[in-house]
Amino acid sequence: MVPQNSACVVTIVARDDRTVWMRLLGALDIDAEPVLTAAVTRLGELAPRRVVLDFAGVTFAGSALCHLLVRLHLIAPGASVLMQHTSPQARYVMAVTGTDDLVVHGDEPLP
């Protein structure tokens, strides 16, 4: 479900090995907060050991990105988080806010 004012869509795919892929599409701005909160809640239910975030479809990343990463870290503190296709803008936002340390950047194949 996507709120009418949100330009963000999140798809979650869970594997049997407790790896969870999360694909994000659109703008990670204040309007995306309800969608991102629901996604983090779902990830908490899945209790992942590993989370792969696919940012190939992200068109804008603001403070909602930082909030997402912090909440993800809090809900699954032992999980490793791999980010793929991260734009220079998103990397800059993460570097400035110190949330870059919460993830690893890489290029693992998606399911």
MOSULCOR-V332912 format. One record per pair of residues at least 12 apart in sequence whose ideal C-beta (glycine too) atoms are under 6 Angstrom apart, sorted by the first residue. I is the first residue (numbers start at 0). GAP is how many residues later the second one is. Records with the same first field share a line. If there is no record, write none. Layout:
I: GAP, GAP
This chain:
2: 31
4: 26
5: 25, 26, 29
6: 19, 20
7: 18, 19, 24, 27
8: 16, 17
9: 14, 25, 29
10: 12
11: 30
12: 98
13: 32
17: 30, 31
18: 31
19: 23, 26, 28, 31
20: 31, 90
21: 31
22: 31
23: 31, 34
24: 32
25: 33
26: 32, 33
27: 33, 36, 37
28: 31, 33, 35
31: 32
32: 31
35: 28, 32
39: 31, 32, 35
43: 31
47: 28, 31
48: 30
49: 29, 30
50: 28, 30
51: 30
52: 30
53: 30, 56
54: 30, 31
55: 29
60: 28, 29, 32
64: 25, 28
65: 31, 33
68: 30, 33
72: 29
80: 22
81: 22, 24
82: 20, 22
83: 23
85: 19
